[in-house]
Amino acid sequence: TSSSSEYIEIYNHSSKSLDLQGWTLSDNTQNEDIITSSQFIVPPDSFAVIAPDNTLESDYPDISLVVMTDFPSLNNGGDQIIIKNNDGTLLDSLTYTSGWGSDEVALERRSIGVAGLYQSNWSESPNGFGTPGRANEVSGDITAPQLTGFQIVDNQQLYFIFSERIKSSSINTSDVSISGNTSVDNITLLPPDTLSVTLSPVLQNNTDYT
């Protein structure tokens, strides 16, 4: 809400403790500011919340809070969030736009198993402010991937680009068909969101295909 601090939540889904000392957070200004210069341990299967001040503790007194003096202002119209560890390795990032959600409403990630760069993996928090320091309330993704792009590579290969990551286990040549004097010979996943379809025989000039 407008009277509450912005925050970013980190979840350690690994089996090892993480130390946030020396990690950096940046937005689209690309200024890599230190999250904390002191040791700050996040145990396995635990959350940490990064915020510019400690006002969150009035409503969430038990959260593991990191007060970051140079916390970047997250623009409602669109911005980036980039997190790196103390040796500069990129840990996670996303670029969001105003179309991802409403002003002053928290975004919650649906799944840690899907890259954060996909809008479909995020949704507005059901309660508006989110659940800092606790598991997200938003449900998993139940919407099928949407076709967002198509490319004719050559007379034998087509690219189909989707709105989110495609699982290799969901690929089946029977799911794609084409009319005309050709058929689908093979489908290959080009991670994370593109299917390469090989046709046989090759496409012919001055021929309609659907």
C-alpha positions as CSV (number, residue, x, y, z in Angstrom):
1,T,0.0,0.0,0.0
2,S,1.0,3.7,-0.3
3,S,1.8,3.9,3.4
4,S,3.9,0.7,3.5
5,S,7.5,0.1,2.5
6,E,8.3,-1.6,-0.8
7,Y,10.0,-4.9,-0.4
8,I,11.6,-7.8,-2.2
9,E,11.3,-11.3,-0.8
10,I,14.1,-13.9,-1.2
11,Y,13.3,-17.6,-0.8
12,N,16.2,-20.1,-0.2
13,H,14.9,-23.3,-1.9
14,S,18.3,-25.0,-1.7
15,S,19.6,-27.5,0.9
16,K,22.3,-25.1,2.1
17,S,22.3,-21.9,4.1
18,L,22.9,-18.6,2.2
19,D,24.8,-15.6,3.4
20,L,23.5,-12.4,1.8
21,Q,26.7,-10.4,2.8
22,G,28.0,-8.7,-0.3
23,W,25.1,-9.5,-2.5
24,T,23.8,-6.7,-4.7
25,L,20.4,-5.5,-5.9
26,S,19.9,-3.3,-8.8
27,D,17.1,-2.0,-11.0
28,N,17.0,-0.6,-14.6
29,T,19.6,2.1,-13.6
30,Q,22.1,-0.8,-13.4
31,N,23.5,0.6,-10.1
32,E,24.6,-2.5,-8.2
33,D,24.0,-1.6,-4.5
34,I,25.1,-3.8,-1.6
35,I,22.1,-5.4,0.1
36,T,24.1,-5.8,3.4
37,S,27.7,-5.6,4.3
38,S,27.2,-7.8,7.4
39,Q,26.7,-11.5,7.6
40,F,23.0,-12.4,7.1
41,I,22.2,-16.1,7.0
42,V,19.1,-17.4,5.3
43,P,18.6,-21.1,6.2
44,P,17.3,-23.7,3.8
45,D,13.6,-23.5,3.0
46,S,13.5,-20.0,4.6
47,F,12.6,-16.5,3.5
48,A,14.4,-13.1,3.9
49,V,12.8,-9.8,3.1
50,I,14.7,-6.8,1.8
51,A,13.2,-3.3,2.4
52,P,14.5,0.3,2.7
53,D,13.4,0.5,6.4
54,N,12.0,-1.6,9.2
55,T,8.3,-0.4,9.1
56,L,7.3,-3.9,7.9
57,E,8.1,-5.2,11.4
58,S,5.1,-3.4,12.9
59,D,2.7,-5.8,11.0
60,Y,5.2,-8.7,10.5
61,P,7.3,-8.7,13.7
62,D,8.7,-12.2,13.1
63,I,10.1,-11.8,9.5
64,S,13.7,-12.1,8.7
65,L,14.3,-8.5,7.6
66,V,17.3,-6.9,5.8
67,V,17.2,-3.1,5.9
68,M,18.9,-1.9,2.7
69,T,19.8,1.7,2.9
70,D,20.1,2.1,-0.9
71,F,17.0,0.1,-1.8
72,P,16.0,1.1,-5.3
73,S,12.6,2.6,-5.9
74,L,10.5,0.1,-7.9
75,N,8.6,1.9,-10.6
76,N,5.0,1.0,-11.1
77,G,5.4,1.7,-14.9
78,G,8.0,-1.0,-15.3
79,D,11.5,-1.8,-14.0
80,Q,14.1,-4.5,-13.5
81,I,15.1,-6.4,-10.5
82,I,18.6,-8.0,-10.6
83,I,20.2,-9.9,-7.8
84,K,23.8,-11.1,-7.8
85,N,25.9,-12.8,-5.1
86,N,29.2,-11.5,-3.7
87,D,31.3,-12.6,-6.6
88,G,29.0,-11.0,-9.2
89,T,27.2,-14.2,-10.3
90,L,23.6,-13.5,-11.5
91,L,21.2,-15.3,-9.2
92,D,17.9,-14.1,-10.4
93,S,16.4,-11.3,-12.4
94,L,13.2,-10.1,-14.1
95,T,12.0,-7.2,-16.2
96,Y,8.4,-6.2,-15.6
97,T,6.0,-3.7,-17.1
98,S,2.9,-1.9,-16.0
99,G,0.9,-4.7,-17.6
100,W,2.0,-7.2,-15.1
101,G,-0.2,-5.8,-12.3
102,S,-1.9,-2.8,-10.7
103,D,-0.2,0.1,-9.0
104,E,0.7,-0.5,-5.3
105,V,-0.2,-4.2,-5.5
106,A,2.4,-6.8,-4.7
107,L,3.4,-9.4,-7.4
108,E,3.8,-13.0,-6.2
109,R,5.8,-15.6,-8.1
110,R,3.8,-18.8,-8.9
111,S,6.6,-21.3,-9.2
112,I,10.3,-21.4,-8.4
113,G,10.7,-24.1,-11.0
114,V,9.9,-21.6,-13.8
115,A,12.1,-18.6,-14.7
116,G,11.0,-15.3,-13.3
117,L,11.3,-13.6,-16.7
118,Y,7.8,-14.9,-17.7
119,Q,4.8,-12.7,-16.9
120,S,2.7,-15.9,-16.7
121,N,4.8,-16.9,-13.7
122,W,3.6,-13.9,-11.7
123,S,0.3,-12.7,-10.5
124,E,-1.1,-10.0,-8.2
125,S,-1.2,-11.0,-4.6
126,P,-4.7,-12.1,-3.6
127,N,-4.6,-9.8,-0.5
128,G,-2.9,-6.9,-2.3
129,F,0.1,-6.5,-0.1
130,G,1.6,-9.9,-0.4
131,T,2.9,-12.2,2.3
132,P,6.4,-10.9,3.2
133,G,8.5,-13.6,4.9
134,R,5.8,-16.3,4.2
135,A,4.8,-18.6,1.4
136,N,2.9,-16.9,-1.5
137,E,-0.8,-17.2,-1.6
138,V,-1.1,-17.0,-5.4
139,S,-2.1,-20.3,-7.1
140,G,0.0,-22.2,-9.6
141,D,-0.1,-21.5,-13.3
142,I,-3.2,-23.3,-14.8
143,T,-3.2,-21.3,-18.1
144,A,-1.8,-23.1,-21.2
145,P,1.0,-21.4,-23.0
146,Q,-0.1,-19.0,-25.8
147,L,1.5,-18.8,-29.2
148,T,3.2,-15.4,-29.5
149,G,5.4,-15.8,-32.5
150,F,6.0,-17.8,-35.7
151,Q,9.1,-17.9,-38.0
152,I,9.8,-19.7,-41.2
153,V,13.5,-20.6,-40.9
154,D,13.7,-22.3,-44.3
155,N,11.7,-24.7,-46.5
156,Q,11.9,-27.5,-44.0
157,Q,12.0,-25.8,-40.6
158,L,9.5,-23.7,-38.6
159,Y,9.7,-22.0,-35.2
160,F,6.8,-21.6,-32.9
161,I,7.4,-19.2,-30.0
162,F,5.2,-19.4,-26.8
163,S,4.4,-17.1,-23.9
164,E,6.1,-19.2,-21.3
165,R,8.5,-22.1,-20.8
166,I,7.7,-25.4,-22.5
167,K,8.3,-28.7,-20.8
168,S,10.0,-31.3,-22.9
169,S,7.7,-34.0,-21.6
170,S,4.7,-32.2,-23.1
171,I,6.1,-32.3,-26.7
172,N,4.4,-34.7,-29.1
173,T,4.6,-34.7,-32.9
174,S,0.9,-35.5,-33.0
175,D,0.1,-32.1,-31.4
176,V,1.2,-30.3,-34.6
177,S,-0.3,-30.9,-38.0
178,I,-0.1,-29.2,-41.4
179,S,-2.2,-29.7,-44.5
180,G,-0.7,-29.9,-47.9
181,N,2.0,-32.1,-49.4
182,T,4.1,-32.3,-46.2
183,S,3.9,-33.5,-42.6
184,V,5.7,-33.1,-39.3
185,D,8.8,-35.2,-39.2
186,N,10.3,-34.0,-35.8
187,I,9.7,-31.5,-33.0
188,T,12.7,-30.2,-31.0
189,L,12.5,-27.9,-27.9
190,L,14.7,-24.8,-28.1
191,P,14.7,-23.8,-24.4
192,P,13.0,-22.2,-22.9
193,D,9.9,-21.3,-25.0
194,T,10.4,-22.2,-28.7
195,L,9.5,-25.4,-30.6
196,S,11.4,-26.2,-33.8
197,V,9.3,-28.2,-36.2
198,T,11.0,-30.1,-39.1
199,L,8.8,-31.0,-42.1
200,S,9.1,-33.7,-44.7
201,P,9.0,-33.4,-47.6
202,V,10.1,-29.7,-47.8
203,L,7.7,-26.8,-48.4
204,Q,7.2,-25.9,-52.1
205,N,6.8,-22.4,-53.6
206,N,3.4,-21.2,-54.7
207,T,1.7,-23.7,-52.4
208,D,-0.8,-23.0,-49.6
209,Y,-0.3,-24.7,-46.2
210,T,-2.4,-24.5,-43.1
